């Protein structure tokens, strides 16, 4: 149904150019889609549907449906009965799928006391130690101020900084990983890796356990709320008690 609506049998996706399609998709999957997938825009979108996390796919599809509506309004086009049925059906499905449910394992992880972050335990090559320490203090202050969105943004950037420094300290191991991201047929320069790529390779190299990597990915997904339009779309009016931030968490849980 979505392929029909988006005009994908031709290899295209609505009115997107390759560049505009990449810009539209990248905030959701955390990387330029053409760095991860090959083929036409339609082929890349099919691979995203098949391989990315379900809640990410759901939110991306909701955005694509919004884009279809925008084009229709711009071109003064009234949806056919079939098109309207596709829009209504798909919107209902993806709105329900876009809210990730907390499993018993999720709750158990969030209730763990992981202790404090010991910067001395990080590689001696760490160059941003003071920056990380400053952000840790700001995370504490944001928690005390009951500012959960600010905490999420700070935690995401702190995790990215930590993993980037760890990757730099273990450059050869990270660059030689079979899962290392590629760019134009070559391993992508380490200083250009996205947070999603750092998490994936850190997991593959054993730096992050599966549960920490999973929740680091969730922090990365929540960082999309830095875009006000995304918060409005998901009706995230009270981030402290809705949309997945409801369970009680401690500082150590958030820092991982």
C-alpha positions, 0 to 999 in steps of 0.5 A: 500500500505504501509503495503504491502511495509513494510511487515506489515501483518506478524506483523513486519515492514521491518527489525526493531527490537522492540528496533530499531523501538522504536528509529526510531519512538520516535523522531517523536512522542516525546515518546517511542511508546511502552509507548503509544501503545500496540502490534506488531511493525505493530500494533503500527505503525497502531495506530500511523497512526490513532492517531498522528497529520497528519504532524507527520505521514507524516514525519515519513512515509517519513523516513520509505520510506527512510529506505525501499530504504536504505534496497533495496540498501544494498541488491542490490534489484531493486524495482518492478513496484508495489513497485516503484509505492507505493514509488512514490505515497506515497512520493508525498502524504506525502511530501504535507501533511508534511507542516502544513498550518496556519489557521486564528486561528493560525495567530490570535494566533501568532499576540497576544501580550501575554505580558512578562513572570512573573516568580514570578507567577509560583509555589513557588516550582520553583527551576530553576527560574534563569536557565529559566530567563537566557534562556529567555535572550538568546532567546531575543539575538537569536531573535535579531541575526535573528537565528530562529532555535536557538530560536525554540530550546531554546523555546522548552527547556524553555517550557519543563523546565517550565512545568516540574517545574509546574508539580513538584509543582503540583505533585499529580494533574499531577500524578493522571491525567487519561491521565498520561503516563504509563510505565510497567503498572505504572504511569511513574515517573514525572522526566521522562516525555517527553515534549509531555507528559508534554504538554498533561497533562498540557492541561488536568489539565487546566494549558495550554489553548488549543491554547497555548498547540497546539502551544507548540506542534508545537514548539516540532515538530520543535525541530526535526530540531535539526537533520541536516538530517531532515532539509535537507529532508524538504529542510529547507534552509532558516528557517526564511522565509519558512516551517511555520516560515514565519508569523511575531512573537514577543518575547511574541508569541514565549515564550507563 
